[in-house]
């Protein structure tokens, strides 16, 4: 998110998710709201001002910029935020008129419910800093996919270091095997 995407009256350090995630209360259920491109923070701020319970899972992604790897916090689901509502008692249509929000994801005339426990599970995966981490228990020999960086999308076998910060992955490249050392956070199990 760049400060240019946020109006002057919303500080750039406005969190996209509170440090302690808010949980749906009582009869409230989670719904997805589509937001304007790169306006997640703006939409969350305006929804929270209207006292809606919101959540936007954040992950650290590594990108190459000017030849350097840069890690940045980005939404796990770009273009969407989650809103907890009780459609029987709350004015859910006002979500569609909120600044930054395009619409609640709907089927027909009613908003589409997210599966029970989906958002709560994402909230449980969030660390102290609010970033969602998919720290699966990996063992040497497990199949992995690299997420982010110059090897983004490549699959291989975990060679060593399943629980450490840096791990070694064996990749099949150019008719041979190549060992690559990567941050553990850039791997997901296949």
N, C-alpha and C positions, 0 to 999 in steps of 0.2 A: 504494500500500500504506500502510495506516495502522499505527502502532505497536500499536494495539489488536488487530490481526490476528495479532500475533506474541507468543508467550509470553515471559515475563520472561527466560528463560534463553537466548533468541536475540536478540542485539543488533539494533536497528533498522537499523544500517548494514551488516548481513550482505548481501553482494552476491548478486544473483540469478544472476549469471554471473561467473566469475573474470575479472580484467582480461585475462589471456591465456586464451582459450577452450581447454578441454580437448578433445582429439580422440579419436575412437573408436580403440582399439588392437586390432591383430591381427584376430581373427574377430568382434570386437564390431560390432554394427549398431545404428542409432538406432531407437528406438521412442518413441511419444507416450504420456505418462501423463496421464490426466485428474485434476485436483486439485480440492479443495474451492474454492468461490467465494472469490476474493481471497486465496488461501492459497499462491500460487506460491512465495514466499520461504520459508515454513514447510516446504513439501514439499521444496524444494531443499536446505535445511539438513539435514533428516533423511536424505534420500537420500545426501548427501555424507558424512554421519557413518557411513553404512554402506559407504562407499568406492565408490559408484556414480559413474560419469562422467555429469554432467548439463549441460544447457544450457537457458536460457530467454532468447530474443531480446527485447531491450528497445528501444522506440522513444520518441521525445519526441512527445507529443501536446499540442495546444493546446486548451484548454477555456475556456468562459466561466463565470466564477464571480463572482456579485455584480456583474455589469456589467463585469468586467475579464477580459482574456485571461490565462490562467495556463498555463504550460508545465510538464508533469509527465512523468516517466519511467513508462511503463506496459508491460506485456507485449505483444508483438506478437500472441500467441495467448492471450488471457485464458482461464484455466481449464485450460491445458495446459503441461507441461514436457517436455523431451526427455531420454531416458535411454539411454545406450549399454550394450548387453548382449551377451553371448555366451550365448544361450539353452541351448546344449548343455552349458556348463560352469558357468554362474552360476545362483544360486537366484533366478530372475526372479520367482517368485511372492511373494517377500518384498517386492517393490516394492508390491504390492497392499495389504500390511499396514502400510505406512509412514505415519506421522502426516502428515496433509495430503493424501495421495493417495487418490483414490477407486478407480482401477483403471487398469491398462494398457489402451490401446485394443486390442481383440482382435477377430478374426473366428473364431468357433467357440471352440476350446479353446486357441488359440495367439495370442500377441501379433502385431499387424499391423506388418510392417516398413515403415519410411519409405523412399522411393526413395533409392538411393545418391546421395550428393552433396548432398542437400537441406539437411541441417543444416550441412554444411561450407560450402556457398554462403552461408548466413545468417551463419556465423561470419566468412567473408571480407568480408562487407558491413559488419561491425561496425567502428566507428572506435576510436580510442585509448581513449575513455571507455566502450567496450563497447556503445554505442547503435548499432542497425542503421540505416543510412541507405541510401535508394534514390536515389542521386544519378545519375540517368540524364542523358546529354548531351542537353539540349534546345536547340533552335534557334528563333528567332522564326518564327511561323507553325505551329508544332507544336501539336497538340491536347493539352490538359492537363485534369486533374481536380483540384479543390481538396480537400485533406484537412484537416479540423479548422477551427476558427474559425467565424465567422458565415456564411461562404459554403461550408461543408462540403457536398461532393457535387456542386457545380455544375461544369459543364464549359465550357471556352472555348478561346481561342487565345492562345498566348504572343505578346505584342506586342513585348517587349524585355527584355533582361537575362538571357539564358539561363544564364550561369555565375556571375552575381553573387549576393550575399546577398539582395537584394530585386529582384523582377521585376514586370513589368506584364502583366496578363492582360486580354484583351478578352472580356467576357461579354455574351451576348444576354439583355437583361432589359427587360421592359415595352415591347416593340415597338421597342427601340432597342439600340444598343451602348453599354456602359459599361466604362471602363478602371478597373481595380482594381490597386493596388500591394500585393504580399504578400511574405512571406518565401519564398525559394526552396524551403525545406524542406517547405512546405505543398503542393507540387505533385507530381503523378505523371503520367507520359505516358499518353495514352489510345490 
